[in-house]
Amino acid sequence: MSRPLEVRDVLKTIVASARELLDAEYAALGVPDDHGGFAQFVVDGVSDEQWRAIGPLPRQHGVLAAMLHEARPERLADVRKDPRFGGWPAAHPDMSDFLGLPIRDGDETLGALFLANKRCPKPEGSCGFTAEDEELLSILAQHAAIALTNARLYERSRELTIAEERSRLAHELHDAVSQKLFSLRLTAQAATALIDRDPVRAKGELHQVAALAAEAVDELRAAVVELRPAALDEDGLVATLRTQIQVLDRAHTARVTFTGKGVRALPAAQEEALLRVSQEALHNALRHSGAAHVDVTLTRHGNGARLRITDDGGGFDPAATRQAGRHLGLVSMRDRASGVGGRLTVESVPGRGTTIEMEIPGG
């Protein structure tokens, strides 16, 4: 549990470990938010198809609320007979015996870990969870609290580092490039004033304008090179995308998911283009589309890669106006794709969501 650094990976490891350790059919872990729901909710023993059919994340009520707010274990022979039980969605698997307890760091409740349907060594009867199971789970929860706290501190540290780096680069851009552009403007104004009365001097000023513009372009290019995310070099594209999408999933009400399959390392320029296109597409989906779910997949495509960002938001008509394309950054995304030998396609229908796909050929 202490090995993974990303919070969601730690949560998955905790849940899978608890289910295996206590030989339960189902296990889940919910991390509470500040609004009576869960910021994250991880399950083990439920298929992806079942999970989608169940619907929205549960709220903090019933037995779950008791574990979170009263900070005590709950061991029940049949959760359905508990007076606090409020039922569950139609697609939810049927559960009976139940064991749950909070994961705590001092006075802070980090989450609620619970298991259901203890497997029996004998086919007849129900064995249920024992006091020994409860003690074993409490030991696991103590280790889980340490692992989860470490992962949260790691992610916060990384986010702070990114913010500090952006701030530093912003200051450098302001100090260097803006001064060049100011000089460029003054020189152009001087050339305009000299055009009629001293064409020779005006020509000299215009040469200076060209030189200043070239210097500004060089400094901008150097800044853009430095803006390449350090995480790409350190962790690679898949890990960088996964981390950024986990942050977005926590920060927005929409569910943001990521799947990366079989993608090999690509040239630096191609990886950066894929990252920037995904960032632009995610920004559009989360800020403008009203989507409840945004899904990002990165898969191997021949020797290259295919990036696909799909949302269930309001959609738009890609052919309606050129202005809409500029507003959503489609021109920039297409330029990034073509700049590394790839192509970008956009599929969207008003009211039926949007899919943006970028393909990169192999080297």
C-alpha positions as CSV (number, residue, x, y, z in Angstrom):
1,M,0.0,0.0,0.0
2,S,2.9,2.3,0.6
3,R,4.4,1.8,-2.9
4,P,1.9,3.7,-5.1
5,L,2.2,7.5,-5.0
6,E,-1.1,8.5,-6.6
7,V,-4.1,8.6,-4.3
8,R,-6.5,6.7,-6.5
9,D,-3.9,3.9,-6.9
10,V,-3.5,3.7,-3.1
11,L,-7.3,3.5,-2.7
12,K,-7.5,0.6,-5.2
13,T,-4.7,-1.2,-3.5
14,I,-6.4,-0.8,0.0
15,V,-9.7,-2.1,-1.3
16,A,-8.3,-5.1,-3.1
17,S,-6.1,-6.0,-0.2
18,A,-9.0,-5.8,2.3
19,R,-11.2,-8.0,0.1
20,E,-8.5,-10.6,-0.3
21,L,-7.4,-10.5,3.3
22,L,-10.9,-11.1,4.7
23,D,-12.1,-13.3,1.8
24,A,-15.1,-11.1,1.1
25,E,-17.2,-10.9,-2.1
26,Y,-17.3,-7.1,-2.2
27,A,-15.2,-4.3,-0.8
28,A,-15.4,-0.5,-1.2
29,L,-13.7,2.6,0.1
30,G,-15.3,6.1,0.1
31,V,-13.4,9.3,0.6
32,P,-15.8,12.0,1.9
33,D,-16.2,15.4,0.5
34,D,-17.5,18.5,2.3
35,H,-21.0,18.4,0.8
36,G,-22.5,15.2,2.2
37,G,-21.2,13.0,-0.7
38,F,-18.0,11.3,-1.7
39,A,-15.0,12.9,-3.5
40,Q,-13.8,9.4,-4.5
41,F,-15.4,6.0,-4.2
42,V,-13.5,2.8,-5.2
43,V,-15.0,-0.7,-5.4
44,D,-13.7,-4.2,-5.8
45,G,-15.8,-7.2,-6.8
46,V,-18.1,-5.2,-9.0
47,S,-17.6,-5.1,-12.8
48,D,-17.3,-1.9,-14.7
49,E,-20.6,-2.6,-16.4
50,Q,-22.4,-3.2,-13.0
51,W,-20.8,0.0,-11.6
52,R,-22.1,2.1,-14.5
53,A,-25.6,0.6,-14.1
54,I,-25.7,1.4,-10.4
55,G,-25.6,5.2,-11.2
56,P,-24.3,8.1,-9.1
57,L,-22.0,7.7,-6.1
58,P,-23.8,7.1,-2.8
59,R,-24.4,9.9,-0.3
60,Q,-23.2,9.9,3.3
61,H,-26.2,8.3,4.9
62,G,-27.2,5.2,6.9
63,V,-24.4,2.9,8.0
64,L,-21.9,4.8,5.9
65,A,-22.6,8.0,7.7
66,A,-22.3,6.3,11.1
67,M,-18.8,5.1,10.2
68,L,-17.7,8.5,9.0
69,H,-19.3,10.7,11.7
70,E,-19.2,8.5,14.7
71,A,-15.8,7.0,13.9
72,R,-16.6,3.4,15.1
73,P,-16.6,0.0,13.4
74,E,-19.9,-1.6,12.2
75,R,-20.2,-5.4,12.1
76,L,-23.6,-6.6,11.1
77,A,-25.1,-10.0,10.4
78,D,-27.4,-8.5,7.8
79,V,-27.1,-4.9,6.8
80,R,-30.5,-5.0,5.2
81,K,-32.1,-5.5,8.6
82,D,-30.4,-2.5,10.2
83,P,-32.8,0.3,11.0
84,R,-30.4,2.8,9.3
85,F,-30.5,0.9,6.0
86,G,-32.1,2.9,3.3
87,G,-32.0,0.5,0.3
88,W,-29.8,0.7,-2.8
89,P,-30.3,1.1,-6.6
90,A,-31.8,-1.8,-8.6
91,A,-28.5,-2.7,-10.3
92,H,-26.7,-2.9,-6.9
93,P,-25.5,-6.4,-5.9
94,D,-27.4,-7.9,-3.0
95,M,-25.4,-7.8,0.3
96,S,-26.0,-9.3,3.7
97,D,-23.2,-9.6,6.3
98,F,-21.3,-6.4,6.6
99,L,-18.1,-5.1,8.2
100,G,-16.9,-1.5,8.0
101,L,-14.7,0.9,9.8
102,P,-13.3,4.4,9.3
103,I,-9.8,5.1,8.2
104,R,-8.5,7.8,10.4
105,D,-5.4,10.0,10.7
106,G,-5.6,11.4,14.2
107,D,-8.9,13.2,14.5
108,E,-9.4,13.4,10.7
109,T,-11.5,10.7,9.0
110,L,-9.9,10.0,5.7
111,G,-12.4,7.5,4.4
112,A,-14.8,4.6,5.2
113,L,-13.7,1.1,4.3
114,F,-16.3,-1.7,4.2
115,L,-16.7,-5.3,3.1
116,A,-19.8,-7.4,2.4
117,N,-20.7,-11.1,2.0
118,K,-18.0,-13.1,3.7
119,R,-17.2,-16.2,1.7
120,C,-17.8,-19.4,3.5
121,P,-15.6,-22.5,3.4
122,K,-18.7,-24.7,3.5
123,P,-21.5,-24.4,0.9
124,E,-24.3,-24.5,3.5
125,G,-25.2,-21.5,5.8
126,S,-23.7,-18.1,6.3
127,C,-20.5,-17.6,8.2
128,G,-20.4,-13.8,8.5
129,F,-17.6,-11.6,9.7
130,T,-16.0,-12.3,13.1
131,A,-14.3,-10.3,15.8
132,E,-11.0,-11.6,14.5
133,D,-11.9,-10.2,11.0
134,E,-12.7,-6.8,12.6
135,E,-9.3,-6.8,14.4
136,L,-7.5,-7.7,11.2
137,L,-9.3,-5.0,9.2
138,S,-8.4,-2.4,11.9
139,I,-4.7,-3.3,11.5
140,L,-5.0,-2.9,7.8
141,A,-6.8,0.4,8.2
142,Q,-3.9,1.8,10.3
143,H,-1.5,1.0,7.5
144,A,-4.0,2.3,5.0
145,A,-4.1,5.7,6.8
146,I,-0.4,6.1,6.6
147,A,-0.2,5.1,2.9
148,L,-3.2,7.4,2.0
149,T,-1.7,10.4,4.0
150,N,1.6,10.0,2.3
151,A,0.0,9.8,-1.2
152,R,-2.1,12.9,-0.5
153,L,1.0,14.8,0.7
154,Y,2.9,13.7,-2.4
155,E,0.2,14.9,-4.8
156,R,-0.1,18.3,-3.0
157,S,3.6,18.7,-3.1
158,R,3.6,18.0,-6.8
159,E,0.8,20.4,-7.5
160,L,2.5,23.1,-5.5
161,T,5.7,22.5,-7.5
162,I,3.8,22.9,-10.8
163,A,2.2,26.1,-9.6
164,E,5.5,27.6,-8.5
165,E,7.1,26.7,-11.9
166,R,4.3,28.3,-13.8
167,S,4.6,31.5,-11.7
168,R,8.3,31.6,-12.3
169,L,7.9,31.2,-16.1
170,A,5.2,33.9,-16.1
171,H,7.6,36.4,-14.5
172,E,10.3,35.5,-16.9
173,L,8.0,36.0,-19.9
174,H,6.8,39.3,-18.5
175,D,10.3,40.6,-17.9
176,A,11.9,39.4,-21.1
177,V,9.4,39.2,-23.9
178,S,7.1,42.1,-22.9
179,Q,10.2,44.5,-22.8
180,K,11.1,43.3,-26.3
181,L,7.6,43.9,-27.5
182,F,7.5,47.4,-25.9
183,S,10.8,48.3,-27.7
184,L,9.3,46.9,-30.9
185,R,6.2,49.1,-30.6
186,L,8.3,52.3,-30.0
187,T,10.6,51.5,-32.9
188,A,7.6,50.9,-35.3
189,Q,6.1,54.3,-34.2
190,A,9.4,56.0,-34.9
191,A,9.5,54.5,-38.4
192,T,5.9,55.6,-39.1
193,A,6.8,59.2,-38.2
194,L,9.9,59.2,-40.5
195,I,8.3,57.6,-43.5
196,D,7.4,60.9,-45.3
197,R,10.2,63.2,-44.2
198,D,13.2,60.8,-44.0
199,P,12.7,57.5,-45.8
200,V,16.3,56.5,-45.3
201,R,16.1,56.7,-41.5
202,A,12.6,55.1,-41.6
203,K,14.1,52.1,-43.5
204,G,16.8,51.8,-40.8
205,E,14.1,51.8,-38.1
206,L,12.2,49.1,-39.9
207,H,15.3,47.0,-40.0
208,Q,15.5,47.4,-36.3
209,V,11.8,46.4,-36.0
210,A,12.6,43.1,-37.9
211,A,15.6,42.4,-35.6
212,L,13.6,43.0,-32.4
213,A,10.8,40.8,-33.7
214,A,13.3,38.0,-34.4
215,E,14.7,38.3,-30.9
216,A,11.2,38.2,-29.4
217,V,10.4,35.1,-31.4
218,D,13.7,33.4,-30.1
219,E,12.9,34.2,-26.5
220,L,9.3,33.0,-26.9
221,R,10.6,29.8,-28.4
222,A,13.0,29.3,-25.5
223,A,10.2,29.8,-23.0
224,V,7.9,27.4,-24.8
225,V,10.7,24.7,-24.7
226,E,11.1,25.3,-21.0
227,L,7.3,25.0,-20.5
228,R,7.5,21.3,-21.5
229,P,6.1,19.7,-18.4
230,A,8.9,18.2,-16.3
231,A,6.6,15.2,-15.5
232,L,6.7,14.1,-19.1
233,D,10.5,13.6,-18.9
234,E,10.3,12.1,-15.4
235,D,7.2,9.9,-15.7
236,G,6.2,9.6,-19.3
237,L,3.0,10.5,-21.1
238,V,0.7,7.8,-19.6
239,A,1.6,8.6,-16.0
240,T,1.5,12.3,-16.5
241,L,-2.0,12.1,-18.1
242,R,-3.3,9.8,-15.4
243,T,-2.1,12.2,-12.6
244,Q,-3.5,15.3,-14.3
245,I,-6.9,13.6,-14.9
246,Q,-7.0,12.4,-11.3
247,V,-6.6,16.0,-10.2
248,L,-9.3,17.2,-12.5
249,D,-11.6,14.4,-11.3
250,R,-11.2,15.7,-7.7
251,A,-11.6,19.3,-8.7
252,H,-14.8,19.1,-10.8
253,T,-18.3,17.6,-10.3
254,A,-18.0,15.8,-13.6
255,R,-16.5,12.3,-13.5
256,V,-13.2,12.3,-15.4
257,T,-11.7,8.9,-16.2
258,F,-8.5,7.7,-18.0
259,T,-7.4,4.5,-19.6
260,G,-3.9,4.0,-21.1
261,K,-3.2,0.8,-22.9
262,G,0.0,-0.5,-24.5
263,V,1.4,2.9,-25.4
264,R,5.2,2.9,-26.0
265,A,7.4,5.9,-25.5
266,L,7.1,8.5,-28.3
267,P,9.4,11.3,-29.4
268,A,9.3,14.3,-27.0
269,A,7.4,16.6,-29.5
270,Q,4.7,14.0,-30.1
271,E,4.2,13.3,-26.4
272,E,3.9,17.0,-25.6
273,A,1.4,17.5,-28.5
274,L,-0.8,14.7,-27.2
275,L,-0.7,16.2,-23.7
276,R,-1.5,19.7,-24.8
277,V,-4.4,18.5,-27.0
278,S,-5.8,16.5,-24.1
279,Q,-5.5,19.5,-21.8
280,E,-7.3,21.8,-24.3
281,A,-10.1,19.2,-24.9
282,L,-10.6,18.6,-21.2
283,H,-10.8,22.3,-20.5
284,N,-13.5,22.7,-23.1
285,A,-15.5,19.7,-21.8
286,L,-15.3,20.7,-18.2
287,R,-15.8,24.4,-18.6
288,H,-18.2,24.7,-21.5
289,S,-20.0,21.5,-22.3
290,G,-21.9,20.8,-19.0
291,A,-20.8,17.1,-19.2
292,A,-21.4,14.7,-16.4
293,H,-18.7,12.3,-17.6
294,V,-15.5,12.9,-19.6
295,D,-13.5,9.9,-20.6
296,V,-9.9,10.0,-21.9
297,T,-8.3,7.0,-23.6
298,L,-4.7,6.7,-24.9
299,T,-4.0,3.5,-26.9
300,R,-1.3,2.1,-29.1
301,H,-2.0,2.7,-32.8
302,G,0.5,0.9,-35.0
303,N,3.8,2.2,-33.9
304,G,2.2,5.5,-32.8
305,A,-0.7,6.4,-30.5
306,R,-4.4,7.3,-30.6
307,L,-5.8,9.8,-28.1
308,R,-9.6,10.0,-27.6
309,I,-11.5,12.4,-25.4
310,T,-15.3,11.8,-25.2
311,D,-17.9,13.8,-23.2
312,D,-21.6,13.5,-22.7
313,G,-22.1,17.3,-22.7
314,G,-24.2,19.7,-24.8
315,G,-22.2,19.2,-27.9
316,F,-22.0,21.7,-30.8
317,D,-22.0,22.0,-34.6
318,P,-18.4,21.9,-35.8
319,A,-19.4,23.3,-39.1
320,A,-21.6,26.1,-37.8
321,T,-19.1,28.9,-37.6
322,R,-15.4,29.5,-37.7
323,Q,-15.7,31.6,-34.6
324,A,-16.9,28.6,-32.6
325,G,-13.8,26.6,-33.7
326,R,-11.5,29.4,-32.5
327,H,-13.4,29.7,-29.2
328,L,-13.0,26.0,-28.4
329,G,-9.3,26.0,-29.5
330,L,-9.9,23.6,-32.4
331,V,-7.6,25.4,-34.7
332,S,-4.8,25.3,-32.1
333,M,-5.4,21.5,-31.5
334,R,-5.3,20.8,-35.3
335,D,-2.1,22.8,-35.6
336,R,-0.5,20.8,-32.7
337,A,-1.5,17.5,-34.3
338,S,-0.3,18.4,-37.8
339,G,2.9,19.9,-36.4
340,V,4.0,16.4,-35.3
341,G,2.7,14.5,-38.4
342,G,-0.7,13.6,-36.8
343,R,-4.3,14.4,-37.5
344,L,-7.2,15.5,-35.4
345,T,-10.9,14.7,-35.9
346,V,-13.9,16.2,-34.2
347,E,-17.3,14.6,-33.9
348,S,-20.1,16.5,-32.2
349,V,-23.8,16.9,-32.4
350,P,-25.8,19.5,-30.3
351,G,-27.2,17.7,-27.3
352,R,-25.2,14.5,-27.9
353,G,-21.7,15.2,-26.7
354,T,-18.4,15.6,-28.3
355,T,-15.5,13.2,-29.3
356,I,-12.1,14.5,-30.2
357,E,-9.6,12.1,-31.6
358,M,-5.9,12.6,-32.3
359,E,-3.7,10.0,-34.1
360,I,0.0,10.1,-34.1
361,P,2.0,7.9,-36.6
362,G,4.9,5.8,-35.4
363,G,8.4,6.6,-36.1
